[in-house]
Amino acid sequence: MGTILFSSKAIMVKYLYQLSIDPLDLQTLRMLFVLPFYVGILALLTYRKGWLSISVKELIGCAIAGIACYHIASYLDLLGLQYITAGLERIILFCYPAIAILFSWMLLGEKPMPKLWLALLLSYAGILVFFYADMSFGGENLLWGSFLVFLASIFTAWFMVANQKYSRKFGSQRFICLAMIAASITLLIHAFVEGRNEMFDYSETHYYGVLVVSIFMTLIPSFLIGAGVKLIGASKAGIVGTVGPLFTILLSNQLLGEPISVLHILGLFLVLFGMRQLKS
C-alpha cells in the first residue's frame, strides 16, 4: 500500500499541473501541510526519550540531507514532471538505490555489491529504451525533464546514505523529522525570495489536491513502508517495491492517456531486472 500510494504522486502532480499550479508553490505547500505532523512526532519522541546526544555537526548533517532530498530533489522532480511522462519519471527515480550504494562506497567506505555494475548497466539501458519509446509520444524538453529527474535521484540517493548513517545513531523517525523540518524552512525561504505571494491565492481545488499529495502520498506511505520494512525486512520490501513503476505506468495510461508500447514494457523490464540484482 505504501508503494502504491507513493507511486500515485506523479499522477496527482500531473493533474495539478493541468489546473495550473507552480512547481515551487506545490512543493512548498506540500511540506507546509505535513510539517505539523513531523513537528508533533519529534516533540513526542523528545518527550518520551529525551533529546539524546545529537551533536551540532549531526544536526547540521540531518538538515543538509533533508534539504537535499525534500527541497532540492523534490523540486527538481516536480520541474522535470512538467516535461516527461509519469512513467518515465518513476523508473528514473526507481534507480536511486544503485546510486546510493555508490555513495556508500565513496562516503562510508562500504564495499559495493558484486552485481552493482550489472544493475547499473541494465537499469540505465532500460531507462534509455523507455526514453526512446517516449520520444514517439512527443513533448517538448523531454531530455531536459529527464535530466532534472535524474539529478533528483542523485540527491535522493544522498539522503538515503545519510539516513543509514544517522538512523543508526538516534533512530530513523528522529532523523526524518529533523530532515523534513529543515527542508520546510528552506522551502519557505526559497518561496519568499522568489516572491511567491500568490501561493495562498489558489482555489480550494488546488489546495485539496496538494493536501491529498501531502497526506496520502507523502506522510501515510512513509509510515506504511517503515512498518513494512520492520515486519518483512529491507530486501523483501525492496522486491515488493518493484510494483511501483508498473503501477505508475498503468495508472498514467488509464488516467492521463500516456502510452504503453512494447518498447515501454521492455524498458520497464530491464529496469526492474537491473534493480533486482541488488536484492540477489
N, C-alpha and C positions, 0 to 999 in steps of 0.2 A: 504493500500500500504506500509506503514511503517513497519507493522508487517511482511508482505511477504518478503520485502527486507532484514530485519534483519534475518529472518528465513533462507534466502538463503545463509547466510555467511558460515555456516558449509559445504554446498555443494561445494562452491568455494574453501574453505580451503582444503577439501579432494582432489579436482582437482589439486591444487598447490602442495600438498604432492606427488601426482603421478609424478610431474615434479621435485621432489627432492629439496624442499626448507626447510631450518631450521626454526623451530617454533619461535625462538628468532629473527632471521632475518626478518621473516614475520611480527611479531608484531611491531618491531622497524620501518620497512619501512612503515607499515600501519599508524602508528602515525605520522611519518615524512610527509607523503602525506597530512594528514588532518590538521597538525599543523598550516600552514599559514592561513587557514580559521578561526581557532579559535583565533589566534592572531589578525587577522583583525577584527573579531567580537568584541573582548574585547576592541580593540582600538576605534572602532566606539561607543561602549557603553560608554566608558570613555569620549570620545569627546562630546557626547550628554548629558550625565547625571553627568559627573564628576566621580571621583574615589569612592565617597561615604565614609562613615565612617567604613571601614573594618579594624579591628584591626589586629595586628601581629598574635595573637592567632587564629583568624578566618581564616586568610590567610594560616597559617600552617595546620589548620583543613581541609580546602579545598584541599590543596596539598596532605595531607595524604590520604584523601578519593579518590582522583584521582589516586594516586599511587596504592592504594589497589585494585581499580576496573580495570583501564585501563592498568596497568602494571602487577601486580601480578595475578589478576583474569583472565585477558585475556591471559596471558602467560600460566597459569595452564590449561585453557580451550584448548588452542592450543596443549599443550603437551598431554592432555587427548584424543583429537581427533585423535591422531596417533593410538590409541588402540581400540576405540569404534566407533560404527556407529553414523552417524549424527543424526539419530532419537533419540537414547538413550541420546546423549549429549543435545539435545534440551529439552527433557522432564525433565532431571535433573535440567537444568538451569531454566526451567519454574517454578520451585517450590520456587524460591528465595523470592517471596512476603511473604510467610508464615514465612520464617526466618527473613525477615525484620521486621515483626510485633513483633517477639520475641525480636529482638534487640531494637525496640522502647519501648517495655515494660521494658527491663532491663536498657537501657541507658537514655531514655527520660521520663520514668515513666508513659507512656501511657498505659491505661488498655487494655489488649488483647481482641480481639473479642471472643464472646462466642463459636463460631464454629471453633476456631483456631485449637484446638487439633484434632477435626474430620477431618479438612482439611489436617493436617499433616499426620494423620493415613492413610487416603485414598490415598493421593498423593504418599507417600513413599511406600505404598503397591503396587501402580501402577508401580512405578519405579522398584521394586523387580520383579514383573511379567514380565515387559519389559526386564529386565536384564536376567532373566531366559530364556526368548524366544531367546535372542541374543546369549546365550551360545551354542545353537544348530547350530548357524551360524558360530561358530569358532572364531578365532582371539586370538592372544596372549595378555596377560596382560589386559584382559577385566576388572578385578576387580580393578587393579591399575589405569587404564584410567578413570573408573567411579569415583573412589575416588578423582582423580585430578579435575575432573569437579565439583564434589560435593564441594570441597574446593573453587573452583571458584565461586560457587553460594553463599557461605558464605560471601566472600569478596564483591560480587556484592550487597548482601543484606545490608552490612555495608555502602556501597556507597549510597544506596537509603535512608537510615536513615539520613546520612549526608546531602544528597540533600534536604530532607524535612526540616532539621534544618536550613541550611544556605540559602536556597532559600527564606525562609520567611523573611530573614533579608535584602538581597540585590539582589534577583532575580535569577531565575534558569539559565538564559543564562550566567550571570556573573560567577556563581558557576561552571557550566560545562566548561566554557572556562579556568578558573583557574585550574580546576582539570585536564583537558586534557593537558595543557601546562606543569604542574608538572610531569605527567606521561611520557610525551615525553622526558623530560630532564633525568629522572631516567632510562628510557629505553636506551637512548644513552650511559649513563654511564655504564649500565649493559653490553651492547654490546661491549663497549670499553674494559672493564675489562676482558670480555671473549675472547678478541682478535679476534672479528668477522670482519676482514678486507675484507673477501670475500663477505660481504653484498652488495657491489657495483660491484660485478663481475658476477651477474646473467644475463640471457638472456633477451631480450626485452619481450618475452612471460611471464616470471616471473613478470616483473615489470608491465606489462599491467594487469595481474591477481591481483596483490596486489593493483593496482590503482582502479580496479573495487570494490574490498572489501572495500577500504578506502572511496571512494566517494559514491557508490551506496548501500553499506551495512553497513555503519557507519555514514557518515555525513548527507546524504539526509534523511534516515529514522528517525534520531534523531529529525530533524525539522518537518517531517511529523507527527510523533507521538505526538510531543509537540503541534502542531497546532490542531491535532485531539482531544487531551485531553481538549484543551481550548474550542473547539466547542461543544463537547458532554459530557464532564466530565470524571473523572478518572474511575468511576465504569463502565460506558458503554464502555469506551475504553479498560478496562480490559477484558470485555466479548468478544469484537472484537479480542483482543489479543490471545484468545484461538485457533484461526485459525493457529497460528504459528507452534506449534508442529505437527499438522495434515499436514500442507503444507510441512514441512521439511521431514516428513516420506514418503509422497507420492513422493516428488521430488527426495529424495535419492533412492527410489525404482526404479524410472524410469531412472535416470541418473547414479547412482552408483551401481545398482544391489543389494542394501541392501534389506533384506527380510521383508515381511509383512505377518504375520500369525495371527491366531485367538487370540493367546496369546498377540501379539503385540497390536492388537486392544483393547483387554481387559485392558491391562496395560495403554494404552493411555486414555481410557475412565475413569479409576479410577483417573488418574492424573488430567484430565480436570474437573471431577466431584468434586474432592477434592478442587481444586483451586476455583471452582465456589462457594464453601461455604463461601469464603472470600468476595464475592460480594453480598451475600444474607442477 
